[in-house]
Amino acid sequence: MSAGTVSLVLLGVLARAEAPLYGYLIAKRLGAAGEGVLAGKQSALYPVLRNLCAAGLLDSEIEPSVAGPPRRYYRITATGRAVLGQWTEAWTATRDFVDGVLDGSINKGASA
């Protein structure tokens, strides 16, 4: 997946989370739902999470853990929710276009 797609997916996961999530838990949720799409690529999520924080789309805070090192928890910001809405619209339009090309409905009636 491209970094842009991963960013969209991460914002989507965090927008629907009832509480802040830490990186490994996000990766675990995506792995369970993604049918292997992210297999072996979980470490690629962390730079994207950092970039989303730097852009103001996510907030993060570090909390101590009773079982291991401290964990960084992420939550979506109001700006992140607004951007998620814009990116979702763009994704839907792109998906619909690609689906139309693949199923042939885009080219019906077009002359060469």
C-alpha positions in Angstrom: 0.0 0.0 0.0 1.1 3.5 -0.7 1.8 5.9 2.2 -1.3 7.9 1.2 -3.5 4.8 1.4 -1.9 3.9 4.8 -2.5 7.4 6.1 -6.2 7.1 5.1 -6.5 3.7 6.7 -4.9 4.9 9.9 -7.1 8.0 10.2 -10.1 5.7 9.6 -9.1 3.3 12.3 -8.5 6.1 14.8 -11.7 7.9 13.9 -13.7 4.8 14.9 -11.7 3.9 18.0 -13.5 4.5 21.3 -10.2 5.3 23.0 -6.6 6.2 21.9 -4.7 3.3 20.5 -1.0 2.4 20.5 0.9 1.4 17.4 1.1 -2.3 17.9 -2.7 -2.5 18.7 -3.4 -0.5 15.5 -1.2 -2.9 13.5 -2.9 -5.9 15.1 -6.4 -4.6 14.2 -5.4 -3.9 10.6 -3.7 -7.3 10.3 -6.8 -9.1 11.5 -9.1 -7.2 9.1 -6.7 -6.9 6.2 -6.4 -10.5 5.0 -2.6 -10.3 4.8 -2.4 -6.9 3.0 -0.1 -5.6 5.7 1.8 -8.8 6.4 5.4 -8.0 7.2 4.8 -4.3 6.8 3.7 -3.3 10.3 6.8 -1.4 11.0 6.0 0.9 8.1 3.0 2.2 10.1 5.1 4.0 12.6 6.7 6.6 10.3 3.2 7.3 8.9 1.8 7.8 12.4 4.7 10.2 13.1 4.0 12.2 9.9 0.3 12.4 10.7 1.1 13.8 14.2 3.5 16.3 12.6 0.8 17.4 10.2 -1.6 17.9 13.2 -4.0 15.1 12.1 -3.2 13.0 15.2 -2.3 13.7 18.8 -0.1 11.3 20.7 1.0 10.8 24.3 3.3 8.4 26.0 2.0 6.3 28.9 3.8 3.9 31.1 3.1 0.2 30.5 3.1 -2.5 33.3 4.4 -5.0 30.8 7.3 -3.5 28.9 8.4 -0.1 27.7 6.1 2.9 27.7 3.6 3.1 24.8 2.7 6.0 22.6 -1.1 6.3 22.2 -2.6 8.1 19.2 -6.0 9.8 18.7 -7.4 11.7 15.8 -7.7 15.5 16.0 -10.6 17.6 14.7 -8.4 18.6 11.8 -7.7 14.9 11.2 -11.4 14.2 11.1 -11.9 17.0 8.5 -9.1 15.7 6.4 -10.4 12.1 6.7 -13.7 13.3 5.2 -11.9 14.9 2.3 -9.6 11.9 1.7 -12.6 9.6 1.9 -14.4 11.5 -0.8 -11.3 11.4 -3.0 -10.8 7.7 -2.3 -14.4 6.9 -3.2 -14.2 8.8 -6.5 -10.9 7.1 -7.4 -12.3 3.6 -6.5 -15.4 4.2 -8.5 -13.4 5.3 -11.5 -11.0 2.3 -11.3 -13.9 -0.1 -10.8 -15.6 1.4 -13.9 -12.5 1.0 -16.0 -12.0 -2.6 -14.8 -15.6 -3.7 -15.4 -15.7 -1.9 -18.7 -18.5 0.5 -17.9 -16.3 3.6 -18.4 -15.4 2.7 -22.0 -18.9 1.7 -23.1 -20.0 3.7 -26.1 -16.5 5.3 -26.5 -15.0 5.3 -29.9 -11.3 4.8 -30.6 
